Amino acid sequence: MEHDLQLRAAARAIYDACYPSEEWAPFGFDEAERFRTIHYRQAVGAALQARRALHDRAVQPSLFAEQVHA
């Protein structure tokens, strides 16, 4: 994931928020990335889902957007 710095940053933010200490995950983000732990893979999956959700939101008009009446 070194080639996608935004996705990596999002995965790190999710990882750090979900696994803030050794009580939650045995490794910090960098080690988890190196060993491809389940915690890391879950954070990457969440980052990919967030990317899709944000992209879909940008493409789709808001349900609550003001409607212009002619």
matplotlib code that plots the C-alpha trace (Angstrom):
import matplotlib.pyplot as plt

x = [0.0, 3.1, 1.9, -1.4, -0.4, -3.9, -5.3, -2.4, -3.0, -6.7, -5.9, -3.5, -6.1, -8.7, -6.2, -5.1, -8.7, -9.8, -6.7, -5.3, -3.1, -1.5, -4.7, -6.5, -3.8, -0.3, 1.4, 1.6, 0.5, 3.9, 4.5, 1.0, 1.5, 4.7, 3.2, -0.2, -2.1, -5.8, -6.1, -4.2, -6.3, -9.5, -8.2, -7.4, -10.8, -12.4, -10.4, -11.4, -15.1, -14.7, -13.2, -16.1, -18.6, -17.0, -16.7, -20.3, -21.4, -19.5, -21.1, -24.7, -26.8, -27.8, -31.4, -31.7, -30.3, -32.4, -34.5, -34.9, -38.4, -38.9]
y = [0.0, 2.2, 3.6, 5.0, 7.4, 8.6, 5.1, 4.2, 7.4, 6.5, 2.9, 4.2, 6.6, 3.8, 1.4, 3.9, 4.8, 1.1, -0.3, 2.5, 0.3, -3.1, -4.2, -4.0, -5.1, -6.6, -4.3, -0.7, 0.2, -0.2, -3.6, -4.7, -3.6, -5.5, -8.7, -8.2, -8.9, -9.3, -5.9, -4.3, -6.0, -4.9, -1.3, -1.4, -2.8, -0.1, 2.6, 1.1, 1.1, 4.7, 5.7, 4.2, 5.8, 9.2, 8.9, 7.8, 10.7, 13.1, 11.7, 11.4, 14.5, 15.0, 13.9, 17.1, 19.5, 22.5, 21.9, 24.8, 25.2, 27.0]
z = [0.0, -0.2, -3.5, -2.1, 0.7, 1.3, 1.7, 4.0, 6.1, 6.4, 7.4, 10.0, 11.4, 11.6, 13.1, 15.8, 16.6, 16.9, 18.5, 20.7, 22.9, 23.3, 25.1, 21.8, 19.4, 19.9, 17.4, 16.4, 12.9, 11.2, 12.6, 11.9, 8.3, 8.0, 9.4, 7.7, 10.9, 11.0, 12.7, 9.9, 7.2, 9.0, 9.1, 5.4, 4.6, 6.6, 4.8, 1.4, 2.5, 3.7, 0.3, -1.6, 0.7, 0.3, -3.4, -3.8, -1.7, -3.9, -7.0, -5.7, -5.2, -1.6, -0.7, 1.3, -1.3, -2.1, -5.1, -7.6, -8.9, -12.3]

ax = plt.figure().add_subplot(projection="3d")
ax.plot(x, y, z, "-o")
ax.set_aspect("equal")
plt.show()
